[in-house]
Amino acid sequence: MMSLMSSFFRPIAYLSLPVFLLHKASNASPLARYYVRLGLYLSAMGVCSVWGVIASIGMTLAGRRFDINWVVARSFYNLASRLLGIYIEVEGEEYLSVKPAVLIGNHQSMLDILYIGRILPLRSSITAKKELQWMPLLGQFMTLSGAVFIDRKNNARAVQSVAEAGQTMKDRQTSLWVFPEGTRTNSEKPSLLPFKKGAFHLAVESGVPITPVICENYWRLYHKGVFESGKLKIKVLPPVSTIGLTASDVGELAARVREQMLEALYELSGTRPNVPPPQSGESVVTEAPVSAQHVAVEKVQNVRQTESGHEDSSLSTAPLAVDTSALAHSRREGSDKGPETEDDDGMVFVDRPETPSNALGSS
């Protein structure tokens, strides 16, 4: 009897000392607290990754393949939120029941996975780079869970993948999660980067609504050197219909949805940018609408210099549409995430890891 009790309590005793020491260190030093909690967060991701592979096999055999992401997401939220003491309050969650839909959210850091874990609805999938399809364990899990892979190294295939994704969504009656900013924006003041148009082309071509999801700015809880407990507020906006829209409406649609999300972000975060009132007799200069800015940027990007030194603006009038070849001309070679098209990099949920020098600062 004593030997049985000893075999049970001895491992607990061995584990209790390092746990106690880590707890003391995290309370004594904010930097130690940051790394301890970061380790807990990454450990929870690791545990749920293994659980995801196991669950994906069982649920595929049970005929519930497209609910795998929901099970793993909720498992991660329930585990990580308790370890970290970060809990999510959701407003407008009923709008997530509209399916199929393109779900779009603001992207601040890797902590976004926690809020996605809380709100990701049943029968939802994600988009990812095609290279991840062949990664051990992760690739198999993503394939079994119905992830949509985008070939970002080949523009023609990327365009075809987006078109196929829309049909797949309608056939499966599933929703697809996208970060339209294309990269992370972890800053002290609430903000949104200009939106990539891949998600909006997908929604318009498929005729499915866009459901915006906004997470409040959480700089106070998480940034490099800081990882605290607290509550986060999430707001789901009413779905935006795309019925009757065409590729020529995508720019205006993206600008309109971005403005709605930015307004909700300011509301949730309880702050707005300070704009000084105009002085007496001074003319008011307003910023150009986002859609106009995008049009101007696209035209500038599409003007090429030929070897003879003359401008070739033949691309500037081509509309950005999934069913045309215009996207093939908007390739950017200098991105830190490798070659990609202008309109499809915002589709990718899982991206190449950051380099060690900036991993903690931007994740």
Sine and cosine of phi, psi and omega as CSV:
sin_phi,cos_phi,sin_psi,cos_psi,sin_omega,cos_omega
0.00,0.00,-0.70,0.72,0.01,-1.00
-0.90,0.43,-0.64,0.77,0.00,-1.00
-0.91,0.42,-0.58,0.82,0.03,-1.00
-0.92,0.40,-0.70,0.72,0.03,-1.00
-0.91,0.42,-0.61,0.79,0.01,-1.00
-0.90,0.43,-0.67,0.74,0.00,-1.00
-0.92,0.39,-0.40,0.92,0.00,-1.00
-0.99,0.11,-0.71,0.71,-0.11,-0.99
-1.00,0.07,-0.37,0.93,-0.04,-1.00
-0.89,0.46,-0.73,0.68,0.05,-1.00
-0.87,0.49,-0.59,0.81,0.03,-1.00
-0.90,0.43,-0.64,0.77,0.01,-1.00
-0.91,0.42,-0.66,0.75,0.01,-1.00
-0.90,0.44,-0.61,0.79,-0.04,-1.00
-0.98,0.19,-0.47,0.88,-0.11,-0.99
-0.91,0.41,-0.56,0.83,-0.03,-1.00
-0.91,0.42,-0.80,0.60,0.03,-1.00
-0.89,0.46,-0.56,0.83,0.04,-1.00
-0.90,0.43,-0.69,0.73,0.02,-1.00
-0.89,0.46,-0.69,0.73,-0.01,-1.00
-0.91,0.41,-0.66,0.75,0.04,-1.00
-0.90,0.43,-0.64,0.77,0.02,-1.00
-0.89,0.45,-0.69,0.73,0.01,-1.00
-0.91,0.42,-0.67,0.74,-0.02,-1.00
-0.90,0.43,-0.64,0.76,-0.03,-1.00
-0.92,0.39,-0.49,0.87,0.04,-1.00
-0.98,0.19,-0.46,0.89,-0.06,-1.00
-0.99,0.11,-0.51,0.86,-0.10,-0.99
-0.72,-0.69,0.81,-0.59,0.05,-1.00
-0.86,0.50,-0.59,0.81,-0.01,-1.00
-0.93,0.36,-0.67,0.75,0.07,-1.00
-0.89,0.45,-0.65,0.76,0.03,-1.00
-0.87,0.50,-0.65,0.76,0.02,-1.00
-0.86,0.51,-0.76,0.65,-0.07,-1.00
-0.95,0.32,-0.58,0.81,0.05,-1.00
-0.89,0.45,-0.73,0.68,-0.03,-1.00
-0.94,0.33,-0.56,0.83,0.09,-1.00
-0.89,0.45,-0.67,0.75,0.06,-1.00
-0.88,0.47,-0.64,0.77,0.04,-1.00
-0.90,0.44,-0.67,0.75,-0.01,-1.00
-0.90,0.44,-0.73,0.68,0.00,-1.00
-0.92,0.38,-0.56,0.83,0.06,-1.00
-0.91,0.42,-0.65,0.76,0.05,-1.00
-0.89,0.46,-0.62,0.78,0.06,-1.00
-0.89,0.45,-0.65,0.76,0.01,-1.00
-0.90,0.44,-0.71,0.71,0.01,-1.00
-0.88,0.48,-0.70,0.72,-0.04,-1.00
-0.96,0.29,-0.40,0.91,0.09,-1.00
-0.92,0.40,-0.70,0.71,0.05,-1.00
-0.90,0.43,-0.70,0.72,0.03,-1.00
-0.87,0.49,-0.59,0.81,-0.01,-1.00
-0.89,0.45,-0.66,0.76,0.02,-1.00
-0.89,0.45,-0.70,0.72,0.00,-1.00
-0.91,0.41,-0.72,0.69,-0.02,-1.00
-0.90,0.43,-0.60,0.80,-0.05,-1.00
-0.90,0.44,-0.60,0.80,0.02,-1.00
-0.93,0.38,-0.76,0.65,-0.02,-1.00
-0.90,0.44,-0.68,0.73,-0.05,-1.00
-0.96,0.30,-0.50,0.87,0.09,-1.00
-0.91,0.41,-0.68,0.73,0.04,-1.00
-0.91,0.41,-0.49,0.87,-0.01,-1.00
-1.00,0.07,0.00,1.00,0.02,-1.00
0.99,0.17,0.35,0.94,0.00,-1.00
-0.86,-0.51,0.69,0.72,-0.08,-1.00
-0.84,0.54,-0.65,0.76,-0.12,-0.99
-1.00,0.09,0.09,1.00,0.13,-0.99
-0.96,-0.26,0.07,1.00,-0.02,-1.00
-0.88,0.48,-0.72,0.70,-0.03,-1.00
-0.87,0.49,-0.59,0.81,0.01,-1.00
-0.90,0.43,-0.71,0.70,-0.02,-1.00
-0.89,0.46,-0.74,0.67,-0.03,-1.00
-0.93,0.38,-0.63,0.77,0.01,-1.00
-0.88,0.47,-0.74,0.68,0.01,-1.00
-0.91,0.40,-0.59,0.81,0.04,-1.00
-0.89,0.46,-0.69,0.73,-0.01,-1.00
-0.91,0.42,-0.70,0.71,-0.01,-1.00
-0.88,0.47,-0.72,0.70,-0.04,-1.00
-0.89,0.46,-0.57,0.82,0.01,-1.00
-0.98,0.20,-0.80,0.60,-0.11,-0.99
-0.93,0.37,-0.61,0.79,-0.02,-1.00
-0.90,0.44,-0.57,0.82,0.02,-1.00
-0.96,0.26,-0.59,0.81,0.02,-1.00
-0.92,0.38,-0.60,0.80,-0.12,-0.99
-0.98,-0.19,-0.29,0.96,-0.06,-1.00
0.95,0.32,0.51,0.86,0.05,-1.00
-0.93,-0.37,0.85,-0.52,-0.06,-1.00
-0.84,-0.55,0.51,-0.86,-0.14,-0.99
-0.94,-0.34,0.76,-0.64,0.15,-0.99
-0.95,-0.30,0.77,-0.63,-0.11,-0.99
-0.90,-0.44,0.74,-0.67,0.11,-0.99
-0.91,-0.41,0.73,-0.68,0.03,-1.00
0.99,0.15,0.40,0.92,-0.06,-1.00
-0.88,0.48,-0.40,0.92,-0.02,-1.00
-0.89,0.45,-0.40,0.92,-0.01,-1.00
-0.94,0.34,-0.31,0.95,0.00,-1.00
-0.96,0.28,-0.19,0.98,0.00,-1.00
-0.98,0.20,-0.19,0.98,0.02,-1.00
-0.96,0.27,0.87,-0.49,-0.03,-1.00
-0.64,-0.76,0.54,-0.84,-0.13,0.99
-0.97,0.25,0.35,-0.94,0.00,-1.00
-0.38,-0.92,0.37,-0.93,0.16,-0.99
-0.99,-0.13,0.91,-0.42,-0.01,-1.00
-1.00,-0.05,0.82,-0.58,0.00,-1.00
-0.84,-0.55,0.62,-0.78,-0.02,-1.00
-0.64,-0.77,0.36,-0.93,0.07,-1.00
-0.98,0.21,0.53,-0.85,-0.17,-0.99
-0.86,-0.51,0.94,-0.33,-0.03,-1.00
-0.97,-0.25,-0.70,0.72,-0.04,-1.00
-0.22,-0.98,-0.12,-0.99,0.02,-1.00
-0.92,0.38,-0.26,0.97,0.06,-1.00
-0.92,0.40,-0.27,0.96,0.06,-1.00
-0.85,0.52,-0.47,0.88,0.00,-1.00
-0.86,0.50,-0.50,0.87,0.01,-1.00
-0.92,0.38,-0.71,0.70,-0.01,-1.00
-0.95,0.31,-0.52,0.85,0.10,-0.99
-0.91,0.43,-0.62,0.79,0.05,-1.00
-0.86,0.50,-0.51,0.86,0.00,-1.00
-0.98,0.19,-0.56,0.83,-0.19,-0.98
-0.92,-0.39,-0.23,0.97,-0.07,-1.00
-0.82,0.57,0.85,-0.53,-0.08,-1.00
-0.99,0.15,0.19,-0.98,0.11,-0.99
-0.86,0.52,0.46,-0.89,0.02,-1.00
0.81,0.59,0.83,0.56,0.05,-1.00
-0.80,-0.60,0.54,-0.84,0.04,-1.00
-0.77,-0.64,0.07,-1.00,0.02,-1.00
-0.80,-0.59,0.22,-0.98,0.13,-0.99
-0.96,-0.27,0.45,-0.90,-0.02,-1.00
-0.39,-0.92,0.34,-0.94,0.09,-1.00
-0.89,0.45,0.60,-0.80,-0.04,-1.00
-0.89,0.46,-0.50,0.87,0.00,-1.00
-0.86,0.51,-0.50,0.86,-0.03,-1.00
-0.94,0.33,-0.26,0.96,-0.01,-1.00
-0.89,0.45,-0.42,0.91,-0.08,-1.00
-0.96,-0.26,0.14,0.99,0.06,-1.00
-0.97,0.24,0.67,-0.74,0.00,-1.00
-0.84,0.54,0.68,-0.74,0.03,-1.00
0.93,0.38,-0.86,0.51,-0.03,-1.00
-0.87,0.48,-0.72,0.70,-0.01,-1.00
-0.89,0.46,-0.67,0.75,0.00,-1.00
-0.92,0.40,-0.66,0.75,0.03,-1.00
-0.89,0.47,-0.72,0.70,-0.04,-1.00
-0.91,0.42,-0.63,0.78,0.03,-1.00
-0.90,0.44,-0.72,0.69,-0.02,-1.00
-0.91,0.41,-0.51,0.86,-0.04,-1.00
-1.00,0.08,0.04,1.00,0.09,-1.00
1.00,0.07,0.40,0.91,0.02,-1.00
-0.89,0.46,0.54,-0.84,0.04,-1.00
-0.98,-0.19,0.88,-0.47,-0.06,-1.00
-0.99,-0.11,0.72,-0.70,-0.01,-1.00
-0.92,-0.39,0.80,-0.60,0.03,-1.00
-1.00,0.08,1.00,-0.06,-0.10,-0.99
-0.99,0.15,-0.18,0.98,0.01,-1.00
-0.99,0.10,-0.22,0.97,-0.01,-1.00
-0.79,-0.62,0.94,-0.34,-0.11,-0.99
-0.88,0.48,-0.68,0.74,-0.03,-1.00
-0.88,0.47,-0.67,0.74,0.01,-1.00
-0.94,0.33,-0.55,0.84,0.05,-1.00
-0.88,0.47,-0.71,0.71,0.03,-1.00
-0.88,0.47,-0.69,0.72,0.02,-1.00
-0.90,0.43,-0.62,0.78,0.01,-1.00
-0.89,0.45,-0.64,0.77,0.02,-1.00
-0.90,0.44,-0.69,0.72,0.01,-1.00
-0.89,0.45,-0.66,0.75,0.00,-1.00
-0.93,0.37,-0.56,0.83,0.00,-1.00
-0.88,0.48,-0.63,0.78,0.01,-1.00
-0.89,0.46,-0.70,0.72,0.02,-1.00
-0.92,0.39,-0.61,0.79,0.03,-1.00
-0.89,0.46,-0.66,0.75,0.03,-1.00
-0.85,0.53,-0.71,0.70,-0.03,-1.00
-0.94,0.35,-0.62,0.78,0.00,-1.00
-0.91,0.42,-0.65,0.76,-0.05,-1.00
-1.00,0.05,-0.25,0.97,-0.13,-0.99
0.84,0.55,0.72,0.69,0.01,-1.00
-0.90,-0.44,0.33,-0.94,0.08,-1.00
-0.98,-0.22,0.34,-0.94,-0.06,-1.00
-0.78,-0.62,0.77,-0.64,-0.02,-1.00
-1.00,-0.06,0.72,-0.69,-0.02,-1.00
-0.65,-0.76,0.61,-0.79,0.19,-0.98
-0.98,-0.18,0.98,-0.20,-0.12,-0.99
-0.94,0.33,-0.29,0.96,0.04,-1.00
-0.94,0.33,-0.41,0.91,0.06,-1.00
0.99,0.10,-0.28,0.96,0.04,-1.00
-0.38,-0.92,0.08,-1.00,-0.12,-0.99
-1.00,0.05,0.52,-0.85,0.02,-1.00
-0.75,-0.66,0.98,0.20,-0.01,-1.00
-0.99,-0.13,1.00,-0.09,-0.06,-1.00
-0.72,-0.69,0.30,-0.95,-0.05,-1.00
-0.92,0.38,-0.56,0.83,0.00,-1.00
-0.98,-0.19,0.65,-0.76,-0.01,-1.00
-0.89,0.45,0.73,-0.68,-0.02,-1.00
-0.35,-0.94,0.30,-0.95,0.10,-1.00
-0.77,-0.64,0.69,-0.72,0.13,-0.99
-0.96,0.28,0.32,-0.95,0.13,-0.99
-0.83,0.56,0.61,-0.79,-0.06,-1.00
-0.99,0.14,0.67,-0.75,0.25,-0.97
-0.96,0.28,0.39,-0.92,-0.15,-0.99
-0.98,-0.18,0.01,1.00,-0.05,-1.00
-0.83,0.56,-0.72,0.70,-0.02,-1.00
-0.89,0.45,-0.58,0.81,-0.05,-1.00
-0.97,0.23,-0.60,0.80,0.14,-0.99
-0.87,0.49,-0.69,0.72,0.00,-1.00
-0.86,0.51,-0.73,0.69,-0.03,-1.00
-0.91,0.41,-0.69,0.73,-0.03,-1.00
-0.92,0.39,-0.72,0.69,-0.01,-1.00
-0.89,0.46,-0.56,0.83,-0.05,-1.00
-1.00,0.03,-0.29,0.96,-0.04,-1.00
0.95,0.31,0.44,0.90,0.00,-1.00
-0.96,-0.29,0.43,-0.90,-0.02,-1.00
-0.96,0.28,0.29,-0.96,0.11,-0.99
-0.95,-0.31,0.81,-0.58,0.02,-1.00
-0.94,-0.34,0.95,-0.30,-0.02,-1.00
-0.98,0.18,0.66,-0.75,0.04,-1.00
-0.80,-0.59,0.77,-0.64,-0.05,-1.00
-0.84,-0.55,0.77,-0.64,0.14,-0.99
-0.96,-0.27,0.72,-0.70,0.01,-1.00
-0.87,0.50,0.38,-0.93,0.08,-1.00
-0.89,0.45,0.81,-0.59,-0.07,-1.00
-0.89,-0.46,0.54,0.84,0.06,-1.00
-0.82,0.57,-0.57,0.82,-0.03,-1.00
-0.91,0.42,-0.43,0.90,-0.02,-1.00
-0.99,-0.12,-0.61,0.79,-0.11,-0.99
-0.56,-0.83,0.85,-0.53,0.29,-0.96
-0.29,-0.96,0.01,-1.00,-0.10,-1.00
-0.83,0.56,0.86,-0.51,0.00,-1.00
1.00,0.00,-0.09,1.00,-0.02,-1.00
-0.74,-0.67,0.77,-0.63,0.06,-1.00
-0.48,-0.88,0.99,-0.12,-0.12,-0.99
-0.91,-0.42,0.13,-0.99,0.09,-1.00
-1.00,-0.02,0.27,-0.96,0.04,-1.00
0.41,-0.91,-0.18,-0.98,0.01,-1.00
-0.92,-0.38,0.57,-0.82,0.06,-1.00
-0.86,-0.50,0.65,-0.76,0.02,-1.00
-0.97,-0.24,0.73,-0.69,0.03,-1.00
-0.86,-0.50,0.65,-0.76,0.06,-1.00
-0.79,-0.61,0.79,-0.61,0.08,-1.00
-0.98,-0.21,0.85,-0.52,-0.01,-1.00
-1.00,0.07,0.38,-0.93,0.04,-1.00
-0.85,0.53,0.60,-0.80,0.01,-1.00
-0.85,0.53,0.62,-0.78,0.03,-1.00
-0.98,-0.18,0.88,-0.48,-0.05,-1.00
-0.94,0.33,0.57,-0.82,0.09,-1.00
-0.89,-0.45,0.16,0.99,-0.02,-1.00
-0.89,0.45,0.76,-0.65,0.02,-1.00
1.00,0.06,-0.10,0.99,0.01,-1.00
-1.00,0.06,0.43,-0.90,0.04,-1.00
-0.83,-0.56,0.02,-1.00,-0.02,-1.00
-0.85,0.52,-0.51,0.86,-0.01,-1.00
-0.94,0.35,-0.26,0.97,0.00,-1.00
-1.00,-0.05,-0.10,1.00,-0.13,-0.99
-0.88,0.47,-0.68,0.73,-0.01,-1.00
-0.87,0.50,-0.73,0.69,0.01,-1.00
-0.91,0.41,-0.63,0.78,0.01,-1.00
-0.89,0.45,-0.72,0.69,-0.01,-1.00
-0.88,0.47,-0.67,0.75,0.00,-1.00
-0.91,0.42,-0.66,0.76,-0.04,-1.00
-0.92,0.39,-0.70,0.71,0.00,-1.00
-0.92,0.40,-0.63,0.78,0.02,-1.00
-0.88,0.48,-0.67,0.74,0.01,-1.00
-0.90,0.44,-0.63,0.77,0.05,-1.00
-0.89,0.46,-0.69,0.72,-0.01,-1.00
-0.93,0.36,-0.62,0.79,0.01,-1.00
-0.91,0.42,-0.64,0.77,0.05,-1.00
-0.89,0.46,-0.68,0.73,0.03,-1.00
-0.92,0.40,-0.58,0.81,0.03,-1.00
-0.90,0.44,-0.69,0.73,0.06,-1.00
-0.88,0.48,-0.67,0.75,-0.03,-1.00
-0.90,0.44,-0.73,0.69,-0.03,-1.00
-0.92,0.39,-0.62,0.78,-0.08,-1.00
-0.99,0.13,-0.20,0.98,0.05,-1.00
0.93,0.36,0.49,0.87,0.01,-1.00
-0.47,-0.88,0.44,-0.90,0.05,-1.00
-0.69,-0.73,0.44,-0.90,0.05,-1.00
-0.90,0.44,0.62,-0.78,-0.01,-1.00
-0.99,0.16,0.91,-0.42,0.03,-1.00
-0.91,-0.41,0.95,-0.32,-0.04,-1.00
-0.90,0.43,0.62,-0.78,0.02,-1.00
-0.92,0.38,0.50,-0.86,0.00,-1.00
-0.92,0.39,0.56,-0.83,0.06,-1.00
-0.96,0.27,0.35,-0.94,0.00,-1.00
-0.85,0.52,0.79,-0.61,0.02,-1.00
0.99,0.15,-0.02,1.00,-0.02,-1.00
-1.00,-0.06,0.72,-0.70,0.00,-1.00
-0.95,0.31,0.54,-0.84,-0.02,-1.00
-1.00,-0.04,0.83,-0.56,0.04,-1.00
-0.95,-0.32,0.88,-0.47,-0.03,-1.00
-0.97,-0.24,0.42,-0.91,0.01,-1.00
-0.96,0.27,0.62,-0.79,0.01,-1.00
-0.89,0.46,0.57,-0.82,0.03,-1.00
-0.83,0.56,0.49,-0.87,-0.05,-1.00
-0.85,0.53,-0.65,0.76,-0.04,-1.00
-0.89,0.47,-0.62,0.78,0.01,-1.00
-0.93,0.37,-0.61,0.79,0.05,-1.00
-0.88,0.47,-0.69,0.73,-0.01,-1.00
-0.88,0.47,-0.68,0.73,0.00,-1.00
-0.87,0.49,-0.69,0.72,-0.01,-1.00
-0.89,0.45,-0.68,0.73,0.00,-1.00
-0.90,0.44,-0.67,0.74,-0.01,-1.00
-0.90,0.44,-0.62,0.78,0.00,-1.00
-0.92,0.39,-0.64,0.77,0.02,-1.00
-0.91,0.42,-0.67,0.75,-0.02,-1.00
-0.92,0.39,-0.46,0.89,-0.05,-1.00
-1.00,0.04,-0.08,1.00,0.05,-1.00
-1.00,0.08,0.88,-0.48,-0.06,-1.00
-0.93,-0.37,0.50,-0.87,0.10,-0.99
-0.99,-0.12,0.81,-0.58,0.05,-1.00
-0.99,0.16,0.19,-0.98,-0.03,-1.00
-0.90,0.44,-0.42,0.91,0.00,-1.00
-0.99,0.15,-0.07,1.00,0.04,-1.00
1.00,-0.04,0.03,1.00,0.02,-1.00
-1.00,-0.06,0.51,-0.86,0.03,-1.00
-0.97,0.25,0.68,-0.74,0.08,-1.00
-0.90,-0.43,0.98,-0.17,-0.07,-1.00
-0.97,-0.24,0.42,0.91,-0.04,-1.00
-0.91,0.40,-0.35,0.94,-0.03,-1.00
-1.00,0.05,-0.26,0.96,-0.19,-0.98
-0.94,0.34,-0.34,0.94,-0.03,-1.00
-0.99,-0.17,-0.03,1.00,-0.03,-1.00
-0.97,0.23,0.80,-0.59,0.00,-1.00
-0.94,0.34,0.51,-0.86,0.08,-1.00
-0.99,0.14,0.93,-0.36,-0.03,-1.00
-0.57,-0.82,0.54,-0.84,-0.02,-1.00
-0.91,0.42,-0.55,0.84,-0.10,-0.99
-1.00,-0.08,0.33,0.94,0.10,-1.00
-0.84,-0.54,0.05,-1.00,-0.01,-1.00
-0.99,-0.10,0.15,0.99,-0.09,-1.00
-0.89,0.46,-0.55,0.84,-0.03,-1.00
-0.91,0.42,-0.38,0.93,-0.02,-1.00
-0.92,0.39,-0.28,0.96,-0.03,-1.00
-0.99,-0.16,0.01,1.00,-0.06,-1.00
-0.96,-0.29,0.63,0.77,-0.04,-1.00
-0.99,0.16,0.69,-0.72,0.03,-1.00
-0.92,-0.40,0.87,-0.49,-0.09,-1.00
-1.00,0.01,-0.31,0.95,-0.16,-0.99
-0.99,-0.15,0.24,0.97,-0.05,-1.00
-0.94,0.34,0.53,-0.85,0.05,-1.00
-0.97,0.25,-0.07,1.00,0.04,-1.00
-0.93,-0.36,0.30,0.96,0.05,-1.00
1.00,-0.03,0.12,-0.99,-0.01,-1.00
-0.86,0.51,0.65,-0.76,-0.01,-1.00
-0.34,-0.94,0.37,-0.93,0.06,-1.00
-1.00,0.08,0.42,-0.91,-0.05,-1.00
-0.89,0.46,-0.57,0.82,-0.16,-0.99
-0.98,-0.19,-0.05,1.00,-0.03,-1.00
-0.91,-0.41,-0.13,0.99,-0.04,-1.00
-0.95,0.31,-0.39,0.92,0.08,-1.00
-0.97,0.25,-0.06,1.00,0.01,-1.00
-0.99,0.15,-0.31,0.95,-0.26,-0.97
-1.00,0.00,0.83,-0.56,-0.02,-1.00
-1.00,0.10,-0.65,0.76,-0.02,-1.00
-0.93,-0.36,0.82,-0.58,-0.09,-1.00
-0.83,-0.56,0.07,-1.00,0.01,-1.00
-0.88,0.47,0.70,-0.72,0.00,-1.00
-0.86,0.51,0.50,-0.86,0.05,-1.00
-0.95,0.32,0.35,-0.94,0.08,-1.00
-0.93,0.37,0.42,-0.91,-0.06,-1.00
-0.83,0.55,-0.48,0.87,-0.07,-1.00
-0.93,0.36,-0.42,0.91,-0.03,-1.00
-0.77,-0.63,0.25,0.97,-0.07,-1.00
-0.89,0.46,-0.72,0.69,-0.06,-1.00
-0.96,0.29,-0.51,0.86,-0.08,-1.00
-0.96,0.29,-0.44,0.90,-0.10,-0.99
-0.88,-0.47,-0.03,1.00,-0.05,-1.00
-0.99,0.10,0.00,0.00,0.00,0.00
